[in-house]
Amino acid sequence: MKVIYEKEISAIKDWLQRTNAQLSTGALPAFLQTDCWKIQNDLQTISTNIQYEYPFYGHELLEIKNRLFSAPQPPYGMMLLNAAAFGELFIIIKHISSEPIDTRFWQDIHPRIIAVSKGLFCDGHFAAASEAAIKEVETRMRELFKEGKPKEPLNKSPSFSAERENRRLPLGSSDSVGK
């Protein structure tokens, strides 16, 4: 799934890989202040955009952004890397980029649908989430019908999907589809 912060994630991942390669040689890299500001801006953008999907990571990225670099004394336009914050950032970005979840569309969905299907959807059970949503719509329609015509009896027949299942005929039957 394409996410709106994909460019920033890609830039951070590339920087993490290059920096990790430098760290694996035993050297503690120093960075130009302008490069640090770019990384911090990208982290700010990612943090802002993942608040809904990953509230914990959104908060943590802001904390890491503020701890990731420090100025040596005296400062000469170079910044030093906080290795602990780098490690935290590496793990968070790896997780976010490997499993990007864009669930902002749930903000436009009715709360009753969210209650019955969001958990299933976020766990990857898309068919079950769709079925739960449709059943909730059917339930709400029945409620609205009952409110609009309280004296009319509700159709006691099973749901559409259950009716369809009951009407299935054995293969080879003369009434089967595709006669």
Steps between C-alpha positions, in 0.01 A plus 500: 500500500639839402523748785534877476829504691667244272762747370609591853511134610716417198740787572530401868553133409779590257664721761466227764665242270792731416547599864475141618772402252724774644426389856583138417856609416537632854497867402258741666384715208451875514243680289456844356241704683296545182484120451384460860226757449381307192486174699318675785248654259436159342450350847256780584303431181487126565402554863216732403368260238509183712326638807174324412649165396791481745440747787784356709751520215378848411587621849828307513620640167462852636707405803766332285507801264601717793764255634649365178769766451709708734745781432862442603679764703595731339246459219644530149182436301532126561271286711571175682272198498334359811547125438219397737246728329630376164430139601146586612440686175636209294253256656198732476562594137563137408162404649306790350649449154448123499137523612362834389144530620297784363175496693410868473199403289337370821443863597231514230328176602197485729585410863281188494690365199830583670390312812432176313762496226804719567673246723450226244626723219810611689580135579486421127163321502359705213217265396379462858519877549291556186245243607470652848452846347227379264320323784514819705353698210222241470432522874482880484266486201268269694507743794417793273218304338358419842521869602333615177227236494456372857179309419646315201643158582870461428591244240619208708691343212871444551751751368572524128824305525330223699213486246753466219673216683168320554406531133813332369417192305721199444715505189333348199154603615270627226452827689873574538653818363618499140228276354 
